[in-house]
Every structure is written in C-alpha cells, then in structure tokens.
Amino acid sequence: MKNKKLLKLVAITAIVVTTLGIGSSVYASDVKNTSVATSTAVSQNQSSNRTIKRLGGKDRFDTAIEVSNEFTKSNKELGLIDWEFAYPDIANKKVDTIILCNAFDYPDALSAAPLTHMYNAPILLTEKDKLNSKTEAQIKKLGIKNVVIVGGDGVVSNTVTNRLKSLGIKVERIGGVDRYQTSLLIAKKVFNHQPTNTLHFVSGHNFTDALSVAPVSAKFMQPMLLVPQGTNKSLSDVPGLKEFVEYCEKNHSDKNKPGYSLWKYSYGSKNALSDIIEKELKGVDRIGYTTSAFLNNLQINNRKLFDGDLGSANNVIFTSGKNFPDALTSTALAGKTSSMIIYEGTVGENINELSQKYFDARKYLNDFTAKFRNSVTKVYYIGGESIVPNGADKKLNGQL
C-alpha cells in the first residue's frame, strides 16, 4: 500500500476545510433532472478509450438504487484486475446486506464508508420516519437479509426498523447520541473486525473532504473519525475518542514491524481541526491547505494517488461536491472499484479567485490529472445530467 519510510521524507502541506452546512447543499431531489427517471447510460468517450457510465435517477433514492445495482456484478464484469480486488467478489459471495442512511441528513453517514467493505454492502437511503418505498422495493429485489442502519433513532426512526423486521430482515443499528459518537462506534466496530494501520480524522461539519477520503477509507477498511470543529476543540470533547486512538496505537496491524507506528491523517484547517487536536494526535499528517472544496478534493486525491492507495487509477467517479446524497452513495462503489472521487467542475467556486488566493489552480489540475489520465478506462457519473453534466470527464484532461 504505502511505503512509510518513503512518506516520512515527503513534505506535507496543510488542508483547510470549507464548512458546508446542510442548508448550503444542492440536493438531487431539489433539482429537476434532465435525464430519464432512472438512467444507467453507457457511452464511449470519442477522444479517449474511456467508457462512461451514468448512474442516476430522478431523485436521490433512484440514484442510490442505480449505484447499488453495480454490487450485483462480479469483479470481472466491473473490469477489476486481480490485485485491485478489495471487496468480496459477487461471483463467490452474494450481496445480502445494505447500509441504510438518512437521505436528508448526512453527518451520521459520513463515516460509514468502511462499513461498505466490512459488509460488502451498498448504501441505500430512506426518510427518517418511513422506509422509502423505492428503497424497500430494491431491498426485496436484491434479496437482502441484513440491514445496517447508521445513526440513532433520531436519524432513522424505529418505525423504519420495525418495517424492516416485518419483512423478515435482520436489523443492526450503529448510532450514538450525535454524529461523533456514531463515528466512534463505527470506527470501533471496523477496527475490532480487522485492525488497520491507519486512521483518518475529518471535521464533523464538512462532507466534501470526508467524501474525498472515503474511497481509501472504504477500500482498506480504515476508520474515518469525525472531530468537533473549532480552534479550542480537543479529542476529549468526544467521550472515548482519545482512549480509542490510544488503543489503536497499541494494537494497529503494523505493531510488530520494527519502526512502524499507527498512521494518522487529518483533513482540515486550524479552524476546522484545531492545533490542540493536532498536538494530541502526535505525528498526524495533514493533507492540503486551502479553504476550497475544489482544491482540497484534488490535493487529497493527489496524495492518495502518490501513496499508491488508488491502485492503477483505472476507474474514476465524478459526482457533485454540492450534492451530498448522490456523493454519499458513491463511496461504496468507489471502495469496491478502487476509484477516486472527483467533483465535477469547480464546486461552484471561481477558478481565477482560487488561483489568486492560493496557486495556479488550472496548472495544478493539469499536472495532477496528467499522472493518470492515460490509465483511466472507466468513468462513472453519479447523478443525473443536472447534477453531473455530460463531458464532466474533460477534467481528466486538465479542462474545466
């Protein structure tokens, strides 16, 4: 995966998280979709050898269903090469579990990515107080036997749980009193299932950076922990978090390798991830340094590509950095197909202003994509054309 001794020689830059509240997001169901009600369109990019596949529907529920259908395909059908296999192959183990998240409230679901690997499960969405009818139909179609609900009953109510049980489905809930406790519970479950050598720390008030990290978190079953935002915040503000980190430091998967310690990555500015937390994490590796969701996405992917975490970069997922439901459901597919998630366009940001404030953004985009653009053979567009427009993959050629 990553050569730790080599990485110690690499200069790491800091990342600034753009705090995006739910109110500032553009949701799939709030935008009229210009594509058909449910679309799984496949096309060929005429200027390259890339196959483009759109997974999108008229709302977030349909899009999640289209993404989940990819989990019914074998690794061969998905075009995965042997050494990129991470999730169990459907040819050998049928998918019988789904992760169920609230379609309108992202925080609890942010850290669910590694669960999709642990259970070999796609993510489906529901309303809080009622099992969505489309989601229920997909659960029946897939023959699902187990549902893992992410979040407490204030996020996905017991009415949904009872409906699932009435269908003969075994239900497990992973949910705490808030997003931080839910994140910690998920992390404990994942780490106890399979100890890893890496933990990821992201702001609990930002989804764009978390989603950029999610493919790696999912692929390698590495916990992604939410931390409170603010310059005066510490690990102690999340009961049990400091103790969990200490436990992982003593029990990580590389503990018996001389000179190897637990790798800790943080994604966020000093306003989003405080100096206090950075000092508490001892040796934490911050990635990126801007307040731009667009630039942070590129910088995170650039680092993960360098680390070798994204494999041969054959597969790329394009989704919206302003539309969390579609992006959320794409994390499972990203982990399964060893894909990086790239946000289409500039996430509503002015490229010239970004270049003046930080660095030449166009040059950075071109230099980054030049490293792998010729390797990309498959591109997914997650969402309808109003969410991810046709031609979004021109970004791989350094174009906006």
N, C-alpha and C positions, 0 to 999 in steps of 0.2 A: 504494500500500500504506500506508505511514506517512509523515506529514509530519514530517521530522526536526527542522526548526526549531521546530515547534509542540511537539514532545515535549520539547525542551530546557527548556521552560517548565513542564513538569509535575513536580510533586513526587513523588518515587518513594519508596515505603516498602520496608522490607526483609522478606525471607521467611525463615522458619525451617523447615527440612526435618525432618519426622518420620522418623527412621531406622527403616525396616521391613525386618527381615531376612526371609529366605525362611521361616523357621520360624514367623513370626507371621502369615503369609498364609493365607487360606482359599482352597483350590483348587477349581475346578469339579468335578473328579473325586472330591473328598473329601466332597462334599455331595450327598445324594440329591436329584436333580432332580425337581420335582413336575410338570414338563411332559412332553410326549411325547419319545421318543428323539431325534428331530430335528424341530425346530419352526421354521417360518417363518410365524408368525401375523401377520395384518394386521387391525387394528381401527381404529375411529374414536373419538376422544375426544369424548364427547357434550357436554362443556362448552366445547369449542373446535373449531376447524377442523383440528386436528392429526390426521394419520394416524399410527398407532403400529404399528411393525413389529418383531416379536421375532425375533431370530436366535439360536437356542440349541439345544443338543443335550444328550444325556445325559452328555457329558464334554467336556473342552477341545478334543479333536480334532474332534468333531462341530460344536461352535460355530465353530471356525476355518473349517471347510468351509462352513458356512452363510454366514459373512461373505464368504468368497471367492467365493461364487456371485453376490454383488452386482457383482463385477467383470466378469461376463458380460453386463451390461446397458449399454445406451447411456446417454449423458448425459441424453437425452430421457426414457428410461424411469426414470432416477433422479430426474427432476424438477429437474435443474440448469438454471439460466439462463445465458445466454451468457457473461457476464463473470465467472461463478464457475468456469468450466472451468479446470482446472489439469492434471489427468492427461489423457493421450490418450483420445479417445472410442473406445469399443469398436466403434462404427459404422464407424470408419475404420482402426482398428488393433486386431486381436485380441490378447487377453492370451495370451502364450506363455511367461511367466516367473513363478515364485513365489519368495518369500523363505522359507527354511526355518530354523526356530529350535527350540531345545530346549524341550520343553513343561514342563520341571520346573526350569529354571534360567534366571531372567530377565536377569541382569546384561549378558551379551553382546548380548542382543537389544534392550536399552533404547534404543540409539542407531540402530536400524535404520529408523526412520520415514522419513527422506528417501530411502532406497533404494526404498521402495514407489512413490515418484513417479518416480524415475530409471528404474526398470524397468517402470513401470505394472503393478505386481505386488502381489497379496495376500500375506498371511503365513499359512503353514501350519506345523503343529507336528509334532514327532516325538520318539521316545525317543532317548536318546543312542546306543545300540548297535544299534538296529534301526529301519529305516524303518517307521513306523506303517502298518498295513495299510489303515486308513481314509484316511490321507493319500495313500498310494500309489494307491488307487482314485480319489481326486479328481484327482490329477495326470494319470492316464490319461484320466479323463472330460473334463478341460479341454484335453487335447491339449498339455500343457506340453512345451516343448522345452528350456528352460533353468531351472536351479535355482541360486539363490544361497544358499549355506549361511553363516549368521552364527555365528562362533565357531570356535575351533581344534578339533582332533580330540579334545581332552579334553571338549569340549562336545557336538559331534556327530561321532561317530567315522567313520573311513574305511570301516567296514562299510556305513554309510548311503550314503556317496559311491559305493562300488562297486556297491551295489544300483541306485542311480540310473543309473549309467553302463551297467549291464547292460540297462536299459530304453531305451537309445539317447538318453539325456538328457545335454546338456552341463552340467557342474557347475563352478561357481566358488565358491571359499571365501574369505571375508573374515574372518580370525581372527588375533588376536595371542596373546601369551603370557598375557595377562589381559584383563579387561573394558576396561581403559583403553587398551591398545594396539589392541584390536578397535575401540573407539570412534574412535580416532585414524585407523586405516586406513579406516574408513567415511567419516569426515569428509574425508580427503584425496581419496578416490575421488569423492565427491559434489562437492566444490569444484572439482576439476580437470575434472569433466564440465561443470559450469556454475557459474562464480564467482557468489557471492551477496554481499549487503551485511550479512549478519547471522550471528553465531554464538551458540549457546545453550550454557550451562555448567550442569551439574547434578551432584549428588552421585552417585557410583557405588554408593552403598549405599541408595538410595531409588528406588522406582519410581513413587510417586504423583505427585510433582512432574514427573518426566520425562514421564509419560503425559499430564499436563495440557498440557504444552508440545508434545507430539508432533504434534497436528493441524497446527499452524503450521509446525513443522519439516518435516513431510511435504508440506504444500500448496505451500510456497515452496522446497522442496529446500534447506533451511538446516541445516547440520551441527549435531548435538547432541553435545557432548563431555562425557564423564564425567571428573570430577576426584576425587582422593582426599579422603576426609573426615577432618577433624581440624584443630585450631587451629594446628598447626605445619606443615601441609602447604603445598607450593608447586607451581607448574607444573612445576618441574624434577623432581618426583617421578614424572612421566610422561615418559620419554625421548622427545624430539621434539615434545612438545606446545607448549612455548614458541616453538620455531622455526616451527611451523605457524601459530600465531597471528600471529607477525611477518610471515610470508609472506602471510597473508590481509589483513593491514593494508595491505600494499603492492599487492595485486592484487585487491581486492574490486571488485564490479560498479559501485560509485559513485565509483571512484577519480578519474575525470576530471571529476566535478562539483565545482565550487568550494564549499568549506566542508563537504563531506560526508566522513565517515570511517566506518570499519567499526563497525557496531553490535554490542555485546556485552551479552548478558543473562545474569544469574546467578540461580539459584533455590536459595536455601538460607541457613540461619542462619550465624553466625560459627563455630559448632561444625561445621556440615556443609561450609561453604565459607569457608575461613579469610580473615582480614584480609590475610594475606600474598598469597593468590591474587587478592583484590580489588584490591590495590595493583598487582600485576603486570599485571592486565588493563587498567589505566588507562582510567578513564571507564566502567567496566562499570555496567550498570543493574540493580540488584537489584529484584526484584518480590516484594511481600508481606512478612510479617514474623512469622507465627505458627508454632507447633510443631504445628499441626493440619493433617492431610491434607485434612479437610473445608473449612476456611477457605482454605488455600492454593489448592485447586482453584478456589474461587470467585474469589479475588483474581487468579490468573493469567488466568482466562477474562475477568474484568472488564477487565483491562489490554489483552488481545489484542482484545477487542471494541472498546475505545476506539481502539486503533491502526488499526482497520479491517482487521485480518488475518483476521477471521472472516466477511467479506463481509456479506451481509444477514441472517445468522443464521437462515436458513430451516430449517436442519437441526441437530438435537441428538442426540447419542449418550449414552445412560445405560448405565453399566457399574459394576462394583464396584471400589471403591478398596482392597478387601482380597483381590481375586482376580486376580492378575497375568496368567494365561494368556488369559482372555477379554478383559481390558482391552488386552493387548498386540496381539491380532489386530484389535482395533477401530481401531487407529491408522491403518492403511492406508485403511480406509473413511472415517475422519474426514478424512484429507487429500484423498481423492478427492471427497467430497461437501461439502467446506468446512464441516465440522461441528465444534462444540466438544464435548469430552468432559466430561460432568458425572457425578460419582459419586453413586450413589443414596443416599438417606438422609444420615446424618451420619458415615459410615465408622466406625461403632461408637463414636463419641465423644459425650460428654454435652454437649448444646447449652447447658444452663444454666451448666455449669462453664466452657465456652468463653467465654460472654458475660461472666462474672465476671472471667475472666483477661485478656480482650482488649477486646472491644467487643460491642455488641448483635448477635449473630450472626443472629438472625431478621430484624432490620431490614436488615442488610447483604444477606442473601439476597433479601429482597423488593425492595430498591432496585436490586440488580443485575439480577434477572430482569425487573423492570418495564421495563427498557430495550429488551428484545427479545421478550418473551413473545408479543406480538400478531403478531410476524413469523414465528413458528415454524409451519411447515406439516407437517413430518415429524419423527418421533421414532423412533429405533432403541433397542430394549432388547437389549443384548448379553449373552446367557446365559439360562439357564432361570429359572423363577419363584423358585427358591430363591436365585438369585444377584441378579437384579433383579426384585423383586416387581411385580405389576400395580399401576398407579397411581403408579409412581415419578415420572411426569412432573408430578405435582402440585407438585413442587419449582419448576417454572417459574412457578407462581402464588404463590410465596413460602411454600409449605406444606411441612411435614415429616411 
